[in-house]
Structures are given as C-alpha cells and as structure tokens.
C-alpha cells in the first residue's frame, strides 16, 4: 500500500512561498514527493485556496484519484447486523464469525479469519462511537455501586439528624434499577444491601460487577489474581454468582450503573426534597414506592419500560435464590455484663439475663438485630439501635430480677401507694391530682409527698397529713415537711411514733436505793 502524502499541507506551505527543500524538511517527506504534489496541482490548475476547506483525504483523492484504494479480497460482514445480534442471549463474536464463514463457503467466496473479524468489528465500534454490547446479555450481569448524593432522616425523640447513603444496582440489559438506603457504607451494610437487592429481583445472575471498594475487594492488581473480601466471596458463593470488579479507573466497565446512579439518585433526591423522614424503614418504604414508578416509566428512545423488559426477558433467566437467605453478621467478643444486667455496644445498652451479671458474653450483630451468646448458647436478642442513636436502653422484662423491674409512675400507682400509708395521705394525693388539668402535671408533687414516707415512716407521714388537712384544702411537700420535722406523731403509750423508748436513762428509784444503802 502506497503511503499517503500530506498533499494539503504541501500546498499550504507552497502558497506561503517556501521552497521544496524547506517543505520536505518541515513535513518529514522526500523532496520528490513534494515536487510531485506541486507539479500535479499545477497541471490540474489547483491552488491552496481551492482546497482550503477540504480534508486531507479529499485533497489527496482530488490530486491522485484511485491511488491508495484497496479492495479487500474477503466479503465484508454486515457490521450493524453483527452489533444487533450481539445483544441477544448466547450470541458471541465467535458464533457470528462461524455463521459468516459458513455463508462465505456456501457462496464460494473467501472468508476472513476470526482474529481479523474481531479487529474489524472493534474498528466499527470505535468509528461509530458506540459501546460494544458483548457484555450486555439479558440476565447475565448485575452492576452495583454507592451513589454520590445522600438523603437524611431526623430522629423524632432527640431531634438528631443522620446522613443516609444510597446503594444502587442495575441490570445493564433492561436498565432495571434498585436503590437501598443505608446509614453507613461499612462492610456489613454493603453485604446487607446485596441481600436486599437479590430479594427485590427475585434471583441472581452469573456475574456481579462492582467497584474496587475496600469493603468488597482487597486487591485488584493489573497482573495477577483479584483478591476479594472473605465475607463478600461467601455471599457470592451463596447466591451462585461471580464477583468481577471493574478495572481501576475504568468506569465503562460498569457504565450502566454509573449512568443509573446519576440519573436515579438525581430523580430520587428531587422527589424526596420536600419530605422529612424519621426512621430508616419509613424512608425505605418511600423509596420502594418511588422505584416501582421509576422502573415502570416508559423509555424515551425505545419501546417499553425497564419493568416490562425485565419481566419479559430477564426475570425468567435469573438464577433462583437459595432457600435460606445469606446472614450478614459480625461478632463483638468479651462484652462484660454490668450490674444493671446490660452490656454496652455502640454507645447503647442491651439487657442480658441477670444470672450472667459479671460474666463476659459475645454479641452477634446483624443488619437490624443484636444477639447475645454465652458458651455457644444464645441468651438474649434485641432490635439493633441505629448508629446515630446514643445512650438508649433495650431491656427484655424477663432479663431483670423482680426487684430490679421498673414500671412507669402514673396516678393509679401513686394513689395505691398513698392508700397503703393511710386515709389522710390518700386524701392529700387525691386532692393534688384534682388540682391539675392533666394527671402528668401532678405526678411530681404527688411523688414528692410520698417519698417522705421513706425518711419519716408511714405512721408519721399519715399523722402529718391529718394535721395539715385540718388547716388547708390541698397540702403539698412544703407544708408537710415542717410538720414532720417539728411535730412527731403520739402513740398510745406516751411515746412518739418512730422514736425508740429511752430505756437506758436511770430513774429516781435507782438513785433512791443507792442513798438507802
């Protein structure tokens, strides 16, 4: 094949009055080639101004028509048809080349080899600015990633806000999307999002394409074997899939999810911008409703929708899920059971049966539950507090001994205590509650009166209430306390209630006998 001369550049420099020697040196071509271009243009009456708007190839073809044209001896495949066929399940370049070769043999024309067939197809893909669809098989791949945009939730009790991250998955063929909210991007959360994804899809695929994040991929060398996290590998084995991380800094290896991450999360953030969520389950329910509408929306440039293509072409090809879901959990060892029958985990407290006080136990922490184990036996289980919650107690009533059980104070409970002290005390407490609009407003005042019985005994408190009721309608703590301090209750034998008899004081008879001696 003859090497093309830079004919347009030669004419441009010649129009600038450069000599043939200078043009040849500037363009790195021979003087004979420069002279041939100038002579051919002069014979054809062509100057640079005539071809300044044309491309290099057009100028060369104008000066040297028919030169450097090469007609292949092989039949050229129908490359658009090849590209369309590759989108179908089970179709490969090797299969299409075999069909092309059989067609050529039946027509008695030469067929190109497989290597040249693949190179020419790659050239077609690059020339037309499209992406090869070899990897986009229905039901063969799931691409996963974390989204950049985030949402938030506000705790209704403490008012604390927490950032919510979004896990996004996509099936490249149908563009069917899945979004899962999470409070962090730790390894346990990463695995739990995969479990939720498989349950949402109703099956798994042979390939799982992810990014090179440390919660899933330990090492991805340019040469050598990819090293996966052990728990991530166990999840892949459980769901009969192979984890194939995309190459480092090669976003096209998972282009579908990159596009879905941007498009879906932008649409989701916009749809949720005016809503306030108070818990992760509440946000998850809203996202599920939004996902159903998002996947059912019709395509803009093709027929159908993500949901329709998934149901028709991909769902039947998914690998059925195992009978038992993959358990995502981590262990926290040697947690000491405190005197209050609780262990501490992540700034919160979880109860343990009181028989284990002082011993060390192990905590098995799942996505939404915490189990407490001792000597290989599970002894307690609790819902797991979210990571943004601090200093909360999760207590199973059966874990505490009888004396340690606590019950909320209310009007009925305080009135029952007052009745055990005496009728006058019961009247005082009843009038305290009658003087307020809501029972809760009188709890503090009523409990302040009843706690006096712990210091002065029931008899003395009853006596003080009886005296106070003689002079006022609704006595309170500030009236009863001085009475208890200054007016002991009298008993039938002449002693004060709650005061021990002074038997150690010697009487007059003792000293009188001493005189008689």
C-alpha positions as CSV (number, residue, x, y, z in Angstrom):
1,X,0.0,0.0,0.0
2,X,1.4,3.4,-1.0
3,X,1.9,5.8,1.8
4,X,-0.3,8.9,1.6
5,X,1.5,12.2,1.0
6,X,0.3,15.2,3.1
7,X,-0.8,17.0,-0.1
8,X,-2.9,19.7,1.6
9,X,-0.1,20.8,3.9
10,X,2.4,20.8,1.0
11,X,0.1,23.1,-1.0
12,X,-0.4,25.4,2.1
13,X,3.4,25.8,2.7
14,X,4.0,26.2,-1.1
15,X,1.4,29.0,-1.1
16,X,3.5,30.7,1.7
17,X,6.5,30.8,-0.7
18,X,8.5,28.1,1.0
19,X,11.0,26.2,-1.2
20,X,10.6,22.5,-1.9
21,X,13.6,21.7,0.3
22,X,12.1,23.5,3.3
23,X,8.7,21.9,2.8
24,X,10.3,18.4,2.7
25,X,12.3,19.1,5.8
26,X,9.3,20.6,7.7
27,X,6.9,17.7,6.9
28,X,9.4,14.9,7.0
29,X,8.8,13.7,3.5
30,X,11.1,13.4,0.4
31,X,11.8,16.3,-2.0
32,X,10.5,14.1,-4.8
33,X,7.1,13.7,-3.1
34,X,6.8,17.5,-2.6
35,X,7.7,18.1,-6.2
36,X,5.2,15.6,-7.4
37,X,2.4,17.2,-5.4
38,X,3.3,20.7,-6.7
39,X,3.5,19.6,-10.3
40,X,0.2,17.6,-10.1
41,X,-1.6,20.6,-8.6
42,X,-0.1,22.9,-11.3
43,X,-1.2,20.6,-14.1
44,X,-4.7,20.4,-12.7
45,X,-4.8,24.2,-12.1
46,X,-5.4,23.7,-8.4
47,X,-4.1,26.2,-5.7
48,X,-4.4,26.0,-2.0
49,X,-7.3,28.5,-1.8
50,X,-9.4,26.0,-3.9
51,X,-8.9,23.2,-1.3
52,X,-8.5,25.0,2.0
53,X,-12.0,23.9,3.1
54,X,-11.4,20.2,2.2
55,X,-10.0,17.5,4.4
56,X,-6.5,15.9,3.8
57,X,-8.1,12.7,2.4
58,X,-10.3,14.7,0.0
59,X,-7.3,16.7,-1.3
60,X,-5.2,13.6,-1.8
61,X,-8.1,11.9,-3.7
62,X,-8.5,15.0,-5.9
63,X,-4.8,15.1,-6.8
64,X,-4.3,11.3,-7.1
65,X,-7.6,9.7,-7.9
66,X,-7.7,5.9,-7.5
67,X,-4.3,5.7,-5.7
68,X,-4.1,4.0,-2.3
69,X,-7.5,2.4,-2.7
70,X,-7.5,-1.2,-1.6
71,X,-10.4,-3.6,-2.1
72,X,-10.4,-6.5,0.3
73,X,-10.5,-10.0,-1.2
74,X,-12.9,-11.0,1.6
75,X,-16.6,-10.5,1.9
76,X,-17.4,-7.7,4.4
77,X,-19.8,-8.7,7.1
78,X,-22.9,-6.6,7.8
79,X,-21.5,-4.9,10.9
80,X,-24.7,-3.2,12.0
81,X,-26.4,-6.6,11.9
82,X,-23.5,-8.1,13.9
83,X,-23.8,-5.4,16.5
84,X,-27.6,-6.1,16.9
85,X,-27.1,-9.8,17.1
86,X,-24.6,-9.5,19.9
87,X,-27.4,-8.1,22.2
88,X,-29.2,-11.4,22.1
89,X,-28.7,-14.1,24.7
90,X,-25.9,-16.6,23.9
91,X,-24.6,-14.8,20.9
92,X,-20.8,-14.3,20.7
93,X,-18.4,-13.0,18.2
94,X,-17.1,-16.5,17.6
95,X,-20.6,-17.7,16.8
96,X,-21.2,-14.9,14.4
97,X,-17.9,-15.5,12.7
98,X,-18.7,-19.2,12.3
99,X,-22.0,-18.2,10.6
100,X,-20.2,-15.7,8.4
101,X,-17.6,-18.3,7.4
102,X,-20.3,-20.8,6.6
103,X,-22.1,-18.3,4.4
104,X,-18.9,-17.5,2.5
105,X,-18.2,-21.1,1.9
106,X,-21.7,-21.8,0.6
107,X,-21.3,-18.9,-1.9
108,X,-17.7,-19.9,-2.9
109,X,-16.1,-16.6,-1.7
110,X,-13.0,-16.2,0.7
111,X,-13.8,-15.6,4.4
112,X,-11.6,-13.6,6.7
113,X,-10.2,-15.3,9.9
114,X,-11.6,-14.9,13.4
115,X,-8.8,-12.5,14.5
116,X,-9.4,-10.1,11.6
117,X,-13.2,-10.4,12.1
118,X,-12.8,-9.2,15.8
119,X,-10.4,-6.4,14.9
120,X,-12.7,-5.1,12.2
121,X,-15.7,-5.2,14.5
122,X,-13.7,-3.3,17.1
123,X,-12.9,-0.7,14.4
124,X,-16.6,-0.4,13.5
125,X,-17.4,0.2,17.2
126,X,-14.8,2.9,17.6
127,X,-15.7,4.6,14.3
128,X,-19.4,4.8,15.1
129,X,-18.8,6.0,18.7
130,X,-20.8,3.1,20.2
131,X,-20.0,0.7,23.0
132,X,-19.7,-3.0,22.4
133,X,-22.7,-4.9,23.6
134,X,-20.8,-8.1,24.2
135,X,-21.3,-7.9,27.9
136,X,-24.9,-6.7,27.9
137,X,-26.7,-10.1,27.9
138,X,-30.1,-10.4,29.4
139,X,-30.0,-11.9,32.9
140,X,-26.2,-12.2,32.9
141,X,-24.9,-9.3,34.9
142,X,-25.7,-7.0,37.8
143,X,-23.7,-3.8,38.3
144,X,-23.6,-2.3,41.8
145,X,-22.2,0.9,43.3
146,X,-22.7,3.6,46.0
147,X,-24.3,6.8,44.9
148,X,-22.8,10.2,45.5
149,X,-25.9,12.1,46.6
150,X,-27.3,11.4,50.0
151,X,-30.6,11.8,51.9
152,X,-31.2,12.3,55.6
153,X,-33.5,11.3,58.5
154,X,-34.4,13.1,61.7
155,X,-34.9,11.2,65.0
156,X,-38.4,12.2,66.4
157,X,-37.2,11.8,70.0
158,X,-33.8,13.5,70.2
159,X,-34.1,15.6,67.0
160,X,-30.7,14.3,65.8
161,X,-30.2,14.1,62.1
162,X,-28.3,11.3,60.3
163,X,-27.0,11.0,56.7
164,X,-28.4,8.2,54.6
165,X,-26.3,6.7,51.8
166,X,-27.8,5.1,48.7
167,X,-26.8,1.7,47.3
168,X,-27.7,1.4,43.6
169,X,-27.9,-1.7,41.4
170,X,-28.7,-2.0,37.8
171,X,-29.2,-4.8,35.2
172,X,-27.5,-3.5,32.1
173,X,-29.7,-5.1,29.5
174,X,-33.1,-3.8,30.8
175,X,-31.7,-0.9,32.9
176,X,-33.9,-2.2,35.7
177,X,-32.8,-0.3,38.9
178,X,-32.7,-1.0,42.6
179,X,-32.0,1.5,45.4
180,X,-31.4,0.7,49.1
181,X,-30.9,3.3,51.8
182,X,-28.2,2.7,54.5
183,X,-26.8,4.6,57.4
184,X,-23.2,3.9,56.6
185,X,-21.0,2.2,54.0
186,X,-19.4,-0.4,56.1
187,X,-18.8,-4.0,55.1
188,X,-21.8,-5.4,57.0
189,X,-24.1,-2.8,55.4
190,X,-22.6,-3.4,51.9
191,X,-23.4,-7.1,52.2
192,X,-26.9,-6.4,53.7
193,X,-27.7,-4.2,50.7
194,X,-26.8,-7.1,48.3
195,X,-29.1,-9.4,50.2
196,X,-31.9,-6.9,49.9
197,X,-31.1,-6.5,46.2
198,X,-31.4,-10.2,45.4
199,X,-34.7,-10.5,47.3
200,X,-36.0,-7.5,45.3
201,X,-35.0,-9.0,42.0
202,X,-36.2,-12.5,43.0
203,X,-33.0,-14.1,41.7
204,X,-29.3,-13.7,40.9
205,X,-27.1,-13.5,37.8
206,X,-23.8,-15.3,36.9
207,X,-21.9,-12.0,37.1
208,X,-21.7,-9.3,39.7
209,X,-19.7,-6.2,38.7
210,X,-18.7,-3.8,41.5
211,X,-16.2,-1.0,42.1
212,X,-12.9,-1.6,43.8
213,X,-14.0,-0.5,47.2
214,X,-12.3,-2.0,50.3
215,X,-15.4,-3.4,51.7
216,X,-15.6,-5.9,48.8
217,X,-12.2,-6.0,47.1
218,X,-8.9,-6.5,49.0
219,X,-6.6,-6.2,46.0
220,X,-7.0,-5.8,42.2
221,X,-3.6,-5.9,40.6
222,X,-3.0,-5.2,37.0
223,X,-1.5,-8.6,36.6
224,X,-2.4,-11.5,38.9
225,X,-5.5,-12.7,40.7
226,X,-8.1,-10.4,42.2
227,X,-8.4,-10.9,46.0
228,X,-11.9,-10.5,47.4
229,X,-13.0,-9.9,50.9
230,X,-13.8,-13.3,52.5
231,X,-17.4,-12.4,53.5
232,X,-18.0,-10.9,50.1
233,X,-16.8,-14.1,48.5
234,X,-19.0,-16.1,50.8
235,X,-22.0,-14.1,49.7
236,X,-21.2,-14.6,46.1
237,X,-20.9,-18.4,46.6
238,X,-24.2,-18.4,48.5
239,X,-26.0,-16.7,45.5
240,X,-24.1,-18.7,42.8
241,X,-22.5,-15.6,41.3
242,X,-19.0,-14.5,40.4
243,X,-17.7,-11.1,41.5
244,X,-15.9,-9.3,38.7
245,X,-14.7,-5.9,39.8
246,X,-14.3,-3.3,37.1
247,X,-10.8,-2.3,36.2
248,X,-9.2,0.5,38.2
249,X,-10.2,3.9,36.7
250,X,-12.3,2.2,34.0
251,X,-15.9,3.5,34.6
252,X,-17.0,2.0,31.3
253,X,-16.7,-1.5,32.8
254,X,-19.9,-0.7,34.7
255,X,-21.2,2.1,32.5
256,X,-24.9,1.1,33.1
257,X,-24.8,1.5,36.9
258,X,-22.7,4.7,36.6
259,X,-25.5,6.2,34.4
260,X,-28.2,4.8,36.6
261,X,-26.5,6.1,39.8
262,X,-26.5,9.6,38.4
263,X,-30.0,9.5,36.8
264,X,-31.8,7.6,39.5
265,X,-30.3,9.4,42.5
266,X,-30.9,12.8,41.0
267,X,-34.5,11.9,40.3
268,X,-34.9,10.4,43.8
269,X,-33.3,13.3,45.6
270,X,-35.6,15.7,43.7
271,X,-38.7,13.6,44.5
272,X,-37.8,13.5,48.2
273,X,-36.6,17.0,48.7
274,X,-39.7,18.3,50.5
275,X,-40.3,15.3,52.7
276,X,-38.9,14.6,56.2
277,X,-38.3,11.1,57.3
278,X,-38.0,10.0,60.9
279,X,-36.7,6.4,60.5
280,X,-34.8,4.3,58.0
281,X,-37.8,1.9,57.5
282,X,-40.0,4.9,56.6
283,X,-37.5,6.1,54.1
284,X,-37.1,2.6,52.7
285,X,-40.9,2.3,52.1
286,X,-40.9,5.6,50.3
287,X,-38.0,4.6,48.1
288,X,-39.7,1.3,47.2
289,X,-42.8,3.2,46.1
290,X,-40.7,5.5,44.0
291,X,-38.7,2.6,42.5
292,X,-41.9,1.0,41.2
293,X,-42.9,4.2,39.4
294,X,-39.4,4.8,38.1
295,X,-39.0,1.3,36.6
296,X,-42.5,1.4,35.1
297,X,-41.9,4.7,33.3
298,X,-41.7,4.3,29.5
299,X,-38.3,4.7,27.8
300,X,-37.8,7.9,25.8
301,X,-35.9,6.4,22.9
302,X,-37.2,2.8,22.8
303,X,-40.4,1.0,23.3
304,X,-41.4,-0.4,26.6
305,X,-40.1,0.3,30.1
306,X,-37.5,-1.1,32.5
307,X,-40.1,-3.2,34.2
308,X,-41.5,-4.6,31.0
309,X,-38.1,-5.6,29.6
310,X,-37.1,-7.1,32.9
311,X,-40.3,-9.1,33.3
312,X,-40.3,-10.4,29.7
313,X,-36.6,-11.0,29.0
314,X,-34.6,-11.1,32.2
315,X,-36.6,-12.4,35.1
316,X,-37.0,-15.9,33.5
317,X,-33.2,-16.1,33.1
318,X,-32.3,-15.3,36.7
319,X,-30.8,-18.0,38.9
320,X,-33.3,-19.0,41.7
321,X,-32.5,-17.8,45.2
322,X,-31.4,-20.3,47.9
323,X,-34.0,-21.5,50.3
324,X,-32.2,-19.7,53.2
325,X,-31.1,-16.0,52.9
326,X,-27.5,-15.1,53.5
327,X,-26.9,-14.0,57.1
328,X,-25.0,-10.8,57.4
329,X,-23.5,-10.5,60.9
330,X,-20.3,-9.6,62.7
331,X,-19.1,-10.7,66.2
332,X,-18.1,-8.5,69.1
333,X,-16.4,-10.6,71.7
334,X,-15.8,-10.4,75.5
335,X,-18.5,-7.9,76.5
336,X,-18.9,-7.8,80.3
337,X,-22.4,-7.9,81.7
338,X,-22.7,-4.9,84.1
339,X,-24.5,-4.8,87.4
340,X,-27.6,-3.3,85.7
341,X,-27.9,-6.6,83.7
342,X,-26.9,-4.8,80.4
343,X,-23.9,-4.8,78.0
344,X,-22.7,-1.8,76.1
345,X,-22.5,-1.8,72.3
346,X,-22.0,1.2,70.0
347,X,-22.9,3.6,72.8
348,X,-26.2,1.9,73.6
349,X,-27.3,-0.8,76.2
350,X,-28.8,-4.2,75.7
351,X,-30.1,-6.4,78.5
352,X,-28.8,-9.9,79.5
353,X,-30.5,-12.3,81.9
354,X,-29.4,-11.4,85.5
355,X,-27.8,-14.8,86.0
356,X,-25.0,-13.6,83.7
357,X,-24.1,-10.5,85.7
358,X,-20.3,-10.2,86.0
359,X,-19.6,-12.7,83.2
360,X,-18.4,-11.9,79.6
361,X,-20.6,-12.6,76.7
362,X,-20.3,-12.3,72.9
363,X,-22.6,-10.1,70.7
364,X,-23.6,-11.2,67.2
365,X,-24.6,-8.1,65.3
366,X,-26.7,-8.3,62.2
367,X,-28.2,-5.7,59.9
368,X,-31.1,-4.9,62.3
369,X,-30.7,-7.3,65.3
370,X,-28.2,-7.9,68.1
371,X,-28.0,-11.4,69.7
372,X,-26.1,-12.1,72.9
373,X,-24.4,-15.5,73.2
374,X,-22.6,-17.2,76.1
375,X,-20.8,-20.6,75.9
376,X,-22.3,-21.2,72.4
377,X,-25.9,-20.6,73.6
378,X,-28.0,-17.5,72.6
379,X,-29.3,-16.0,75.8
380,X,-30.9,-12.8,74.6
381,X,-31.9,-10.9,71.4
382,X,-32.8,-7.3,70.7
383,X,-33.6,-5.0,67.8
384,X,-30.4,-3.1,66.9
385,X,-30.5,0.7,67.5
386,X,-29.5,2.8,64.5
387,X,-25.9,4.0,64.5
388,X,-26.9,7.6,65.2
389,X,-28.8,6.8,68.4
390,X,-26.9,7.2,71.7
391,X,-27.4,6.1,75.3
392,X,-30.6,4.1,74.7
393,X,-31.6,1.0,76.6
394,X,-33.2,-2.1,75.1
395,X,-34.5,-4.2,78.0
396,X,-36.3,-7.5,77.9
397,X,-38.5,-7.7,81.1
398,X,-37.6,-11.3,81.7
399,X,-33.8,-10.5,81.9
400,X,-34.2,-8.5,85.1
401,X,-34.8,-9.9,88.6
402,X,-38.1,-9.0,90.4
403,X,-36.6,-6.2,92.5
404,X,-34.9,-4.6,89.5
405,X,-38.0,-4.4,87.4
406,X,-39.1,-0.8,86.8
407,X,-42.6,0.5,86.0
408,X,-43.7,3.9,84.8
409,X,-45.2,6.0,87.5
410,X,-48.9,7.1,87.0
411,X,-51.8,8.3,89.0
412,X,-53.1,4.8,89.8
413,X,-49.7,3.6,91.1
414,X,-49.2,6.7,93.3
415,X,-52.7,6.5,94.7
416,X,-52.2,2.9,95.6
417,X,-49.0,3.8,97.5
418,X,-50.9,6.5,99.4
419,X,-53.7,4.1,100.3
420,X,-51.1,1.8,101.9
421,X,-49.9,4.7,104.0
422,X,-53.3,5.8,105.3
423,X,-56.6,7.5,104.5
424,X,-55.3,11.1,105.2
425,X,-52.4,10.6,102.9
426,X,-54.7,9.2,100.2
427,X,-56.9,12.3,100.5
428,X,-53.8,14.6,100.1
429,X,-52.7,12.8,97.0
430,X,-56.2,12.7,95.5
431,X,-56.6,16.5,96.0
432,X,-53.2,17.1,94.4
433,X,-54.3,15.3,91.2
434,X,-57.7,17.1,91.3
435,X,-55.9,20.5,91.3
436,X,-54.2,20.0,87.9
437,X,-55.6,19.7,84.4
438,X,-53.6,16.6,83.4
439,X,-52.5,13.8,85.7
440,X,-48.9,14.1,84.5
441,X,-48.8,17.6,85.9
442,X,-49.4,16.3,89.4
443,X,-47.0,13.4,89.4
444,X,-44.0,15.4,90.6
445,X,-45.9,17.0,93.5
446,X,-47.5,13.7,94.5
447,X,-44.2,11.7,94.4
448,X,-42.5,14.4,96.4
449,X,-45.1,13.8,99.2
450,X,-44.9,10.0,99.0
451,X,-41.1,10.0,99.2
452,X,-41.4,11.5,102.7
453,X,-42.5,8.1,103.9
454,X,-39.0,6.7,103.1
455,X,-37.5,9.2,105.6
456,X,-40.2,9.5,108.3
457,X,-42.1,6.2,108.1
458,X,-45.7,5.7,107.1
459,X,-47.2,6.5,110.5
460,X,-45.5,9.9,110.8
461,X,-46.5,10.8,107.2
462,X,-50.1,9.8,107.9
463,X,-50.1,11.9,111.1
464,X,-48.6,14.9,109.3
465,X,-51.2,14.6,106.5
466,X,-54.0,14.5,109.1
467,X,-52.7,17.7,110.8
468,X,-52.2,19.5,107.5
469,X,-55.8,18.7,106.3
470,X,-57.2,20.4,109.4
471,X,-55.9,23.8,108.3
472,X,-55.7,23.7,104.4
473,X,-57.5,22.0,101.5
474,X,-54.6,20.6,99.5
475,X,-51.3,20.4,101.4
476,X,-48.1,19.8,99.5
477,X,-44.5,18.9,100.3
478,X,-43.6,22.4,101.6
479,X,-46.4,22.2,104.2
480,X,-45.8,18.6,105.3
481,X,-42.0,18.7,105.7
482,X,-42.1,21.3,108.6
483,X,-44.8,19.3,110.4
484,X,-42.7,16.1,110.2
485,X,-39.7,17.9,111.5
486,X,-41.4,19.6,114.4
487,X,-44.5,17.5,115.4
488,X,-43.8,13.8,116.0
489,X,-46.9,11.6,116.0
490,X,-48.0,10.5,119.5
491,X,-48.8,6.8,120.2
492,X,-51.0,5.3,123.0
493,X,-48.1,4.7,125.4
494,X,-46.9,8.3,125.5
495,X,-44.0,7.9,123.1
496,X,-43.6,9.5,119.7
497,X,-44.2,7.3,116.7
498,X,-40.9,6.3,115.1
499,X,-38.9,7.2,118.3
500,X,-37.4,4.4,120.4
501,X,-38.1,4.5,124.2
502,X,-35.2,5.9,126.2
503,X,-34.8,2.8,128.5
504,X,-31.1,3.5,129.3
505,X,-31.9,6.5,131.5
506,X,-31.8,5.6,135.2
507,X,-35.0,6.6,137.1
508,X,-35.3,8.3,140.6
509,X,-35.9,4.9,142.3
510,X,-32.5,3.8,141.3
511,X,-30.8,6.7,142.9
512,X,-33.0,6.5,146.0
513,X,-32.0,2.9,146.6
514,X,-28.4,4.0,146.4
515,X,-28.9,6.5,149.2
516,X,-30.6,3.9,151.5
517,X,-27.5,1.7,151.3
